[in-house]
Amino acid sequence: MNKLLLPVLLILCLVLGGCSAPNAPAVPEAEADLIVVGFSQVGAESDWRNANTLSMQTALSAENGYRLILDDAQQKMEKQVTAIRNFINQGVDYIVLAPTTERGWETVLSEAKAAGIPVIIVDRMIEVSDAELFTCWIGSDFRREGDTAVRWMEQHLGDTPLEIVHLQGNIGSSAQIGRTEGLDAGLDAHRSWNLVFRDSGDFTQAKGQELMEAVLAEGTPFNVIFSENDNMAYGAIDALKAAGLQPGKDVTLISFDSSRTALGLILEGEISLDVECNPLHGPRVRAVIEQLERGETPLKYTYVEETFFDADTLTEETISGRGY
């Protein structure tokens, strides 16, 4: 072939091919009419988080008219910022964000707003100067959850001397802030309640176990563990048993989330109280998108109805009927 003709033929191929980049992914014809949603998820650090992800995947499925692009941030805010910018560049129809922390979202959400992409915040709250940077928020009242745990402690433990080990979640997350505020209010109201240890277990079982092992190794006296989620509670239980202690008898164990496994441990007497935090936000997000598609304005803030469980309120039927 004439070498002078080769560049001309290449240019013709590009023109006839619509100037497509060689590596640009083609959208399947079957997906052309789907609503595209980019979802930046915190990670997969807990049973709660996995149930939350599955709920989103189920609700925003192709069968329901959606194409969900899921990005796992692995607990890193910078990964979420990158993911949101990628969603903007891809021209998604909606962005769903489960934020790692409350602050630091002004710039990237301003970019989404400038691109005309509605942003739905789920689970944790964000703190921004302009509430118009996001369309709406769906999640739990974490301070109320903390207050619920404290009321239970008042009713069941009273003003007897309490030596409390506090396993916190990711520092700066809404769940950590609200549940910690609830406990701090209880500590302020009860002089006989004493905080003997506080540190973050990052909502993970491994870190929860590590922190409890450190407390036990130091010989710090305690009779209450206030764990800000179930997975850290599981780690604490493993550490207690390894030390020859019986959770639920030697130590009052308070947790949050109310996953199936944790509720089973209430029936077994190992967890004393579990405050519910419902992760099934997928249907709620789908309902919001459907409202927006109809040109309606959804509620700015939607708090999920939640309860609590202990040995007096929990039954086998309750556990079997739960979706997480």
MARNU-625734 format. One record per residue (C-alpha): residue number from 1; residue in one letter; x, y, z. Coordinates in steps of 0.05 Angstrom, whole numbers, plus 32768, in hexadecimal, padded with zeros to 4 digits. Each point is the difference from the previous one (the first is absolute). Last residue first. Example, Ala and Ser with C-alpha at 12.3 -4.5 7.8 and 13.67 -1.06 7.14 Angstrom:
2/S/8111/7FEB/808F
1/A/7FE5/7FBB/800D
//
This chain:
324/Y/7D99/7F74/8473
323/G/7FBA/7FF8/7FE4
322/R/7FDF/7FEE/8042
321/G/7FC6/7FCF/8006
320/S/8028/7FC8/8020
319/I/801B/802D/8036
318/T/7FBC/801C/8015
317/E/7FE2/7FBA/8000
316/E/8037/7FE8/8030
315/T/7FE9/8035/8032
314/L/801E/803F/801C
313/T/7FDF/8032/8031
312/D/8015/7FE9/8045
311/A/8045/7FE4/7FEC
310/D/8012/8042/7FDF
309/F/7FF0/8022/7FBE
308/F/7FFB/8048/7FE9
307/T/7FD5/8027/7FCF
306/E/8007/8024/7FBD
305/E/7FD8/802B/7FD0
304/V/802E/801D/7FCB
303/Y/8009/804B/7FFE
302/T/7FF3/8023/7FBE
301/Y/801E/8045/7FF5
300/K/7FF5/802D/7FC3
299/L/7FBC/7FE2/7FF1
298/P/7FF9/7FF1/7FB6
297/T/7FEE/8035/7FCC
296/E/7FD8/7FE6/7FC4
295/G/8013/8003/7FB7
294/R/7FE9/7FB9/7FF2
293/E/8049/7FE9/7FF9
292/L/800E/8022/8043
291/Q/7FCB/7FD8/8022
290/E/8019/7FC0/7FE0
289/I/8046/8011/8019
288/V/7FE5/8009/8047
287/A/7FDB/7FBD/7FFE
286/R/8040/7FDD/7FE8
285/V/8027/801F/8039
284/R/7FCB/7FE7/8032
283/P/8000/7FBA/7FE1
282/G/804C/7FFD/8007
281/H/8005/801A/8047
280/L/7FFD/7FBC/8023
279/P/8036/800E/8034
278/N/7FD2/8008/803D
277/C/8025/8014/8040
276/E/7FE0/7FDD/803B
275/V/801A/8007/8047
274/D/801A/7FBE/801C
273/L/7FFD/7FF3/804A
272/S/801B/7FC9/802E
271/I/802D/7FDB/7FCF
270/E/8018/7FBC/8019
269/G/7FBE/7FE3/8019
268/E/7FF6/7FCC/7FCA
267/L/7FC0/8024/7FEA
266/I/8029/8040/7FFC
265/L/8035/7FDB/7FD8
264/G/7FCB/7FED/7FCC
263/L/7FF0/804A/7FFA
262/A/804A/800D/7FF1
261/T/8000/7FCC/7FC8
260/R/7FC1/801C/7FE1
259/S/801A/8047/7FFF
258/S/7FE9/8030/8036
257/D/802B/803D/7FEB
256/F/801A/8018/8044
255/S/801F/7FDE/803E
254/I/7FFD/7FFD/804B
253/L/8025/7FCA/8027
252/T/7FF6/7FFA/804B
251/V/803D/7FDA/801A
250/D/8007/7FC4/802E
249/K/7FBC/7FE6/7FEB
248/G/7FF1/801A/7FBA
247/P/8046/7FEF/7FE8
246/Q/801D/7FC7/8029
245/L/8049/800A/8012
244/G/8038/7FCC/7FF9
243/A/8031/802E/7FDD
242/A/7FF5/7FDF/7FBD
241/K/7FB6/8009/800C
240/L/8009/804B/800A
239/A/802B/8008/7FC2
238/D/7FCE/7FDB/7FD4
237/I/7FC7/8029/801C
236/A/8025/8041/7FF3
235/G/800A/7FEB/7FB7
234/Y/7FB6/7FF1/7FF9
233/A/7FF1/8044/801F
232/M/802C/8022/7FCD
231/N/7FD6/7FDF/7FCB
230/D/7FBF/8014/8020
229/N/800B/804B/8002
228/E/8010/803A/802F
227/S/8016/7FD2/8038
226/F/7FF0/8017/8047
225/I/8021/7FCB/802C
224/V/7FEA/8000/8049
223/N/8020/7FE0/803E
222/F/8047/801B/7FFE
221/P/8040/7FFA/8029
220/T/8040/8010/7FD8
219/G/8030/7FC5/8003
218/E/802C/801D/7FC9
217/A/7FFC/7FBF/7FDA
216/L/7FB4/8001/8003
215/V/7FFD/8045/7FE3
214/A/8031/7FEE/7FC9
213/E/7FD9/7FC1/7FEF
212/M/7FC2/802A/7FFB
211/L/8021/802F/7FCF
210/E/8019/7FC6/7FD4
209/Q/7FBC/7FDE/8000
208/G/7FDD/8040/7FE8
207/K/8037/8009/7FCC
206/A/7FF4/7FBB/7FE3
205/Q/7FB5/8007/8002
204/T/8000/8042/7FDA
203/F/7FD8/8040/800D
202/D/8041/8029/7FFE
201/G/8012/7FE6/8046
200/S/8008/8047/801A
199/D/8016/800B/8048
198/R/7FE2/800D/8044
197/F/8011/7FE0/8043
196/V/7FEE/800A/804A
195/L/7FC1/802B/7FF8
194/N/7FE0/8004/8044
193/W/7FB6/8000/8010
192/S/7FF2/800F/804A
191/R/7FFC/804A/7FF1
190/H/7FC5/7FF5/7FD1
189/A/7FE6/8039/7FD5
188/D/8043/8012/7FE0
187/L/800E/7FB7/7FF0
186/G/7FBB/7FFA/7FE0
185/A/800C/803D/7FD5
184/D/8043/7FE3/7FEB
183/L/7FDE/7FBF/7FEC
182/G/7FCF/8024/7FD3
181/E/8037/802C/7FE2
180/T/8029/7FC1/7FF1
179/R/7FC5/7FE1/7FDB
178/G/7FF5/803F/7FD7
177/I/8049/800C/7FEE
176/Q/8011/7FB8/7FF0
175/A/7FC3/7FF6/7FD4
174/S/800B/8042/7FDD
173/S/8047/7FEF/7FEE
172/G/8038/802B/801D
171/I/8025/7FC8/8022
170/N/7FEF/7FBD/7FE1
169/G/7FDC/7FD9/8036
168/Q/800C/8005/804B
167/L/800C/7FC8/8032
166/H/7FF0/801C/8044
165/V/8013/7FD9/803E
164/I/7FD5/8015/803B
163/E/800B/7FF8/804A
162/L/7FBB/8006/801E
161/P/7FF0/800E/8049
160/T/7FB6/7FF4/800D
159/D/7FD5/803B/7FEC
158/G/7FCE/7FD8/7FD8
157/L/8017/7FC1/7FDB
156/H/7FC0/7FEB/7FDE
155/Q/7FD8/8040/7FF9
154/E/803C/8030/7FFC
153/M/8025/7FD1/7FD1
152/W/7FC2/7FFC/7FD3
151/R/7FFB/804B/8000
150/V/804A/8004/7FEC
149/A/7FF5/7FD0/7FC5
148/T/7FC5/8028/7FE7
147/D/8029/8041/8006
146/G/8036/7FE3/7FD3
145/E/7FCC/7FEB/7FCD
144/R/7FE0/8045/8004
143/R/8044/801E/7FF1
142/F/8006/7FD3/7FC4
141/D/7FBF/8015/7FE0
140/S/8003/7FD1/7FC6
139/G/8003/8009/7FB5
138/I/7FE7/8021/7FC0
137/W/801A/8043/7FE7
136/C/7FE7/802D/7FC8
135/T/8014/8026/7FC1
134/F/8047/8012/8013
133/L/8028/8040/7FF4
132/E/7FC0/8027/800F
131/A/8010/7FF9/804A
130/D/8036/8035/7FF7
129/S/8034/8006/8038
128/V/800B/7FB5/8002
127/E/7FFF/7FCD/8038
126/I/7FF0/7FB9/7FEA
125/M/7FD3/7FCC/8020
124/R/800D/7FB6/8001
123/D/7FD0/7FCB/7FE4
122/V/7FF0/801A/7FBA
121/I/800D/8041/7FDB
120/I/7FDD/8009/7FBD
119/V/8023/802C/7FCD
118/P/7FDB/801C/7FC3
117/I/802C/8009/7FC3
116/G/7FFC/8044/7FDD
115/A/804B/8003/7FEF
114/A/8008/803E/802B
113/K/7FDE/7FDB/8039
112/A/8031/7FC6/7FF9
111/E/803B/8030/8001
110/S/7FE4/8023/803D
109/L/7FFB/7FBB/8020
108/V/804A/7FF7/7FF3
107/T/8013/8043/801F
106/E/7FD4/8000/803E
105/W/800A/7FB8/8016
104/G/8035/8007/8037
103/R/7FD7/7FF2/803F
102/E/7FD0/7FCB/8019
101/T/802D/7FC2/7FF9
100/T/8002/7FC1/7FD6
99/P/7FC4/8016/7FD7
98/A/7FCB/7FD1/7FE4
97/L/7FF7/8024/7FBE
96/V/7FCD/7FF4/7FC9
95/I/800B/8024/7FBE
94/Y/7FC9/8005/7FCC
93/D/7FFB/8002/7FB3
92/V/8047/7FEC/7FF3
91/G/8029/802A/7FD0
90/Q/803F/7FD5/8001
89/N/802A/803C/8012
88/I/7FD1/800F/803B
87/F/8005/7FB8/8017
86/N/804C/8003/7FFC
85/R/7FFF/8040/802A
84/I/7FD5/7FDC/8033
83/A/8030/7FC5/8002
82/T/803C/802D/800A
81/V/7FDE/8023/803B
80/Q/7FEE/7FBC/801C
79/K/8047/7FE7/7FFA
78/E/8019/803E/8025
77/M/7FCF/7FF0/8038
76/K/8020/7FBC/800D
75/Q/7FD9/7FC9/8024
74/Q/800C/7FCE/7FC8
73/A/7FDD/802F/7FCE
72/D/7FD9/7FC8/7FDE
71/D/7FE2/801B/7FBF
70/L/7FBE/7FE5/7FE5
69/I/7FE6/8014/7FBB
68/L/7FB5/7FEF/8001
67/R/7FDB/7FFA/7FBE
66/Y/7FB6/8009/800E
65/G/7FBC/7FEC/7FE4
64/N/7FE6/7FD3/8037
63/E/8018/7FC1/7FDD
62/A/8042/8023/7FF5
61/S/8008/8005/804B
60/L/7FFC/803D/802D
59/A/7FD7/7FE0/8038
58/T/802A/7FC1/8003
57/Q/8044/8022/7FFB
56/M/7FED/8034/8033
55/S/7FE8/7FCC/8032
54/L/803E/7FD7/7FF4
53/T/802C/803C/8010
52/N/7FDA/800E/8041
51/A/8004/7FB7/8014
50/N/804B/8001/7FF5
49/R/8006/8040/802A
48/W/7FD9/7FE2/803A
47/D/802A/7FC0/7FFF
46/S/803D/802C/8008
45/E/803D/801E/7FDF
44/A/7FE9/7FFA/7FB8
43/G/8010/8047/7FE9
42/V/7FE6/8047/8003
41/Q/7FD5/7FF7/7FC2
40/S/8001/8030/7FC5
39/F/7FC3/7FF0/7FD6
38/G/7FFC/8018/7FB8
37/V/7FB9/7FFA/7FE4
36/V/7FEF/7FF8/7FB6
35/I/7FB6/7FFE/7FEF
34/L/7FF8/7FCB/7FCA
33/D/7FEB/8010/7FB9
32/A/8041/7FEE/7FDE
31/E/800A/7FC1/8029
30/A/7FE5/7FCE/7FCD
29/E/8029/8023/7FCA
28/P/8040/7FF0/8026
27/V/8028/803F/8011
26/A/8043/7FFC/7FDC
25/P/803D/8005/802C
24/A/8033/8032/7FE4
23/N/8042/7FDB/7FF4
22/P/800A/8011/7FB6
21/A/7FE5/8047/8007
20/S/7FC4/800A/7FD3
19/C/8007/8032/7FC7
18/G/7FBC/7FE9/7FE3
17/G/801D/7FC1/7FE1
16/L/7FFD/801E/7FBA
15/V/802C/8038/8017
14/L/8031/7FD3/8025
13/C/8005/7FD0/7FC5
12/L/800A/803A/7FD0
11/I/8039/801A/802A
10/L/8021/7FBC/8000
9/L/7FF8/7FFA/7FB4
8/V/8022/8044/7FF7
7/P/803A/7FEC/802E
6/L/800A/7FC0/7FD7
5/L/7FFE/801E/7FBA
4/L/8046/801D/8003
3/K/801C/7FBC/8011
2/N/7FE5/7FE4/7FBF
1/M/7FE8/7FB9/800F
//
